[in-house]
Amino acid sequence: MIRSRVMHVVMAGALAAAPLALVGSSSAAPPPGPGYQCSSNDGPEEPNPIKIMIAGDSITNASAGDYTWPYWLWKDQDGRGANVDFVGRFQDTINANTREQGSRQYIDCDFDQDHEARPGVKLWTDPDNLPNGKFGFGSAANYQNNPVYPYYPGATSWIRGAVTAHTPDIIVLFAGGNDLARTSEEPELAGLNDQQIAAFVAGKLKGVIAQARLGNPDVDVVITTVPTTSATSRAGRYNALLPGVVSDLNTANARVVLATLPGWSNHTWDGVHPDAVGEVAIAAAIDDKLHAINPALFARPNPLPTPKIGPRMTAVLDPPALDGDNKVKLTWTLPFGSDRTVVYARNKSGNGPWVRKADLVLGSLRYYYPSVGTQACGTVYTLPQTPCTTYTVSGLSGGTEYEFMLASAKGLALSPDLRSAAVAATPTGPVGRIDAPAAVAGLHAVTVSWTNLGGVPGYDVQWRQGGTNVWKSTTSAGSSRVISSLVAGRAYAFRVKAQGTATWSTEVVAKPRANALAVGKKPVLTKVSGKKIRATWAASAGALKYQVQRRVKGGAWKVVATTTARTLVSKKLTKGKTYEFRIRPFDGDVGGAYSPTAKRKVS
């Protein structure tokens, strides 16, 4: 039914965006944690609403910390004035870490949460193995009267019971993906190829629609394509059969329309389930089909909403604890729905930049995405999945004050704009190693800078040309040093350490910039006795040397000299042949544009 506006609403724009280098504020959000739940009260209904029953699997049911795509559909319709009522037995979602159903931890509670979706649901399956979630819309739903299970006693199928009980005008049926992916659970699919499996599942879809019509022969149905992020071959083949399902079942009084959903493989939090951007795309495609069924409903908004992904609340850091020399132990409370934490630290004493220290992800995510994160928390298949809520930052400098903050994520969906409030600590122990310094290229020079550790007499700075092991040295009393008289365009490595310590920083590489080089000047060619040619050219602005190239007309160019002069006499050439010359200006290892070509015949 229609829900009134509720307390504890966290809107996408409720928290001001914070640059990555700054500490975000969590003051606008309710306290994060497992106890937070949306509370909802029945609100007044407008007369004669268009009843929509959203039926689906985990993509529709979503999980704690999501908006859900029905949320965006509600905003697209109710938010623009359509008189709609979402109907169904359920209002909950699932906790993705524990796999427990019954959560009400939505990012924003302000939408009609009624639905008819369960994770793992199929279109049609044997209903006798409930512990494994093997139940389908076309199967009977005489389960125990438990709020997390479909319960329509006496109905020949779940979908028929739901339609009879809730009297929807329109069903949005988003299912079939589990039928295609989990074929080993169905004995009748043994030995079938992908095309045959796709046809079998399309037949089950027809059966579900037929069962829905037993509850209301005039109910309209929006069916959807399934994502190709899993069971790719079967999903593509199944999707190709759906226009035929529409053609077979669509009537004037009971319409069936197909919503072709966009791919959202780049907008998921786990490779399958959509993040907020993916949810918006799904809702938009369904908006269009609802409008096609009933013009009183709205097509997709233009422009579409552009929500931020990831958790919309921040983690809360506890006061840090010293954990031995040069270490600080952090503990925190995750915002609901979050299962991943990125740890940042900076040298507060030296006003240093924020540096990513760790990316702590669930073992299950690391299994499928081994390049994501720096440390896995928990095993791959053990439930509940336990996200990391503690981390020890090591390698710090004793006696230096540091700040720490966190970014939260739900799987692949890392919040781009929110950071926890920072906490500070000063570790004990000896002066530590400098983090990688910064190296900024200048004209024939590089400025090397680092975070001041404090309490040290100065710093040793070294540099070397790439490919050599010969280091040159200088010192600095501050936190930077300009290394000059370098060759433009040549790679140099730099490193820094505090005086009185033995450990150098990580090496960083930079190439000094060159002068702006003018185009080479066309050479003047003159005859020299002995079948030689003299090439002379004017200076090019910014050039410190010149490369001379020559070829027999029409042949390949060859470098014949690199010189700081502006004239060159060739070796003895072949009488009767025409030779071409061109000049390229250089500053160090950086070359400019070639000059126009000059030519002369040897006589």
C-alpha positions, 0 to 999 in steps of 0.5 A, spaced: 500 500 500 502 507 499 506 509 505 507 516 508 513 519 509 517 516 514 523 518 519 530 516 518 530 518 511 537 519 508 537 522 501 542 521 495 543 529 496 543 529 504 550 529 505 555 534 502 560 532 497 567 532 500 573 532 495 577 525 496 583 529 500 578 532 505 574 529 511 567 528 509 562 530 515 557 524 517 553 529 521 547 529 517 546 521 517 543 517 522 547 513 526 550 507 522 549 500 524 545 493 524 540 496 528 538 501 523 531 500 520 526 504 516 520 505 520 513 505 515 506 507 517 500 506 512 498 513 509 492 516 506 491 513 499 488 517 493 482 513 491 482 508 485 490 508 484 493 504 479 496 498 483 502 495 480 505 488 483 513 488 482 515 481 482 522 478 481 528 475 484 534 478 488 535 484 483 528 486 485 528 484 492 535 488 493 539 488 499 541 492 505 544 499 503 540 499 496 535 504 494 532 499 489 530 499 482 523 500 485 525 506 489 526 509 483 520 507 479 516 510 485 520 516 484 519 516 477 511 515 478 509 518 484 514 523 484 511 526 478 504 525 480 501 519 478 496 515 482 500 509 483 500 504 489 505 498 489 502 492 492 505 485 495 506 481 501 513 483 502 516 490 504 523 487 506 530 486 503 536 482 505 542 483 508 547 481 503 553 479 508 548 474 513 543 472 507 538 473 512 531 476 510 527 481 513 532 487 513 528 494 512 535 498 511 534 502 505 538 508 503 531 512 503 525 509 506 520 514 503 517 510 497 512 504 497 516 498 499 510 493 498 513 488 493 512 480 491 520 479 490 524 474 494 532 472 492 533 466 488 526 465 486 525 462 479 519 462 475 517 455 476 520 449 480 519 444 485 516 447 491 518 442 496 525 444 497 524 450 501 531 450 505 535 451 498 530 457 496 527 453 491 520 456 490 517 459 484 512 464 481 508 458 478 509 453 484 504 453 490 506 457 495 502 454 501 508 455 506 508 456 513 505 463 515 512 466 516 513 473 513 519 472 509 516 466 505 510 467 500 504 464 503 497 464 499 494 457 502 489 454 497 492 457 491 495 453 485 501 457 485 504 463 488 503 468 482 495 466 482 495 467 490 498 474 490 494 476 484 488 474 488 490 477 494 492 484 492 488 485 485 494 489 481 492 492 475 499 491 472 504 486 474 512 487 473 515 480 472 522 481 473 525 473 473 528 468 469 535 469 471 535 464 476 532 459 472 537 460 466 543 460 471 541 454 476 539 449 471 542 443 475 537 443 480 532 441 475 532 434 473 528 435 467 533 440 464 539 434 464 542 433 457 539 440 454 543 445 450 543 452 451 537 453 446 533 448 449 534 450 456 532 458 454 526 455 450 524 451 456 524 457 461 520 461 456 515 456 456 515 457 464 514 464 463 508 463 459 505 458 464 507 464 470 503 469 466 497 464 465 497 462 472 496 470 474 491 470 469 487 465 473 487 470 479 485 476 474 484 474 467 485 482 465 491 483 468 496 487 464 504 484 465 510 487 463 516 482 462 523 484 462 529 481 459 534 478 464 541 480 465 547 477 461 552 478 467 551 470 468 549 464 464 551 469 458 549 464 452 542 462 455 540 469 457 542 471 450 538 466 447 532 467 452 532 474 451 531 473 443 525 468 445 521 474 449 518 478 443 515 471 441 512 470 448 509 477 447 506 475 440 503 469 443 500 472 449 498 479 448 491 481 448 486 487 447 484 486 454 490 483 458 496 486 455 503 483 455 509 488 453 517 487 453 521 491 457 528 491 454 533 492 460 540 496 458 546 492 460 549 494 467 555 490 467 559 496 469 554 498 474 553 493 479 556 492 486 558 484 485 558 483 478 550 482 477 546 486 482 545 493 480 548 499 484 544 506 484 546 508 477 544 501 474 537 501 478 535 508 475 537 504 468 532 499 470 526 503 472 527 508 466 526 502 461 520 499 465 517 506 466 516 507 458 512 500 458 508 502 464 506 508 460 505 504 454 500 500 458 497 506 461 498 513 459 496 516 466 503 513 468 509 516 466 515 514 461 522 515 463 524 522 466 529 526 462 534 527 464 535 521 468 537 521 476 544 521 477 545 518 484 552 517 487 554 510 488 556 506 494 553 507 501 550 514 503 552 514 510 559 514 513 563 509 517 564 511 524 571 511 527 573 509 534 578 513 538 585 510 535 589 505 539 597 505 539 599 498 537 606 498 538 612 502 535 610 506 529 603 503 529 596 505 530 590 500 530 583 503 528 576 500 529 570 502 526 562 501 525 560 500 518 554 504 515 549 499 513 550 495 507 557 496 507 562 490 506 568 494 504 573 499 507 578 503 504 583 506 509 587 513 508 592 516 513 596 523 512 602 526 516 598 531 520 604 534 523 607 536 516 600 537 513 601 531 508 597 529 503 592 523 504 595 516 502 591 510 501 593 505 506 589 499 505 582 496 501 579 491 505 574 487 501 570 481 503 573 474 501 567 473 496 568 479 492 576 478 492 575 471 489 571 473 483 575 480 483 582 478 485 585 485 483 580 489 487 582 490 494 589 489 498 586 484 503 580 480 504 576 479 510 573 472 511 572 466 507 569 465 500 563 461 502 562 461 509 556 465 512 555 470 515 560 474 511 564 478 516 567 485 513 573 488 516 572 493 522 579 493 524 586 495 521 593 496 524 596 502 520 604 500 520 610 504 518 609 510 521 614 515 524 614 515 531 613 522 534 609 524 528 601 526 529 597 522 523 590 523 521 586 517 519 579 517 515 575 511 511 571 511 505 566 505 505 563 501 499 558 496 498 562 491 493 565 494 487 560 500 489 565 505 492 562 511 495 566 517 491 564 523 495 563 521 502 569 520 508 568 519 515 570 524 520 578 523 521 581 521 528 588 523 530 594 519 533 601 520 534 605 513 534 611 511 539 617 509 536 623 511 532 623 516 526 620 512 520 621 512 513 618 517 508 612 515 504 614 516 496 616 523 495 612 527 490 617 529 483 614 535 479 618 536 473 620 543 471 624 546 466 631 542 466 629 541 473 625 536 478 622 539 484 622 533 489 618 534 496 615 530 501 612 530 508 616 533 514 617 528 519 618 533 524 624 532 529 629 530 524 635 535 523 634 534 515 634 530 509 638 526 504 636 527 497 639 522 491 637 522 484 640 518 478 639 517 471 634 511 469 638 505 467 644 507 472 646 505 479 650 512 480 647 516 485 648 523 486 646 527 493 644 533 496 641 535 502 635 539 505 633 542 511 626 543 509 621 538 505 623 539 498 629 540 494 630 543 487 634 538 483 637 542 477 641 542 470 638 535 468 637 533 461 630 534 458 626 528 457 631 523 460 628 519 466 631 520 473 629 516 479 629 520 486 629 518 493 629 521 500 631 519 507 631 523 514 638 524 516 640 519 522 636 513 519 638 508 514 631 507 510 630 510 503 623 512 501 620 509 495 624 511 488 619 516 484 621 517 477 620 524 473 622 527 466 625 534 466 621 538 461 624 541 455 624 548 452 619 550 447 622 548 440 621 551 434 620 548 427 627 546 424 630 551 419 630 549 412 638 547 411 642 551 405 646 546 401 652 548 398 657 544 394 664 542 397 670 539 393 671 532 393 664 530 392 661 533 398 655 537 401 655 543 406 649 543 410 648 550 414 642 552 418 639 557 422 638 557 429 631 554 432 628 557 438 629 553 444 634 548 441 641 546 444 643 541 439 641 539 432 640 532 429 642 532 421 638 526 417 640 525 410 638 520 404 638 519 397 632 522 394 626 517 395 630 512 400 630 511 407 632 517 412 639 516 416 641 520 422 648 522 420 650 527 426 648 530 432 651 537 433 651 543 437 654 547 431 649 549 425 653 547 419 656 540 417 660 537 411 658 531 409 663 525 407 664 523 400 658 522 396 656 519 389 656 523 383 650 524 379 645 522 385 641 527 388 641 527 396 636 530 401 637 533 408 633 535 414 634 538 421 631 536 427 632 541 433 633 538 440 633 540 447 636 534 451 632 528 449 626 531 447 626 533 439 622 538 435 619 538 428 623 536 422 625 542 418 623 542 411 627 538 406 633 541 402 636 537 396 642 537 392 645 533 386 652 531 387 656 533 380 
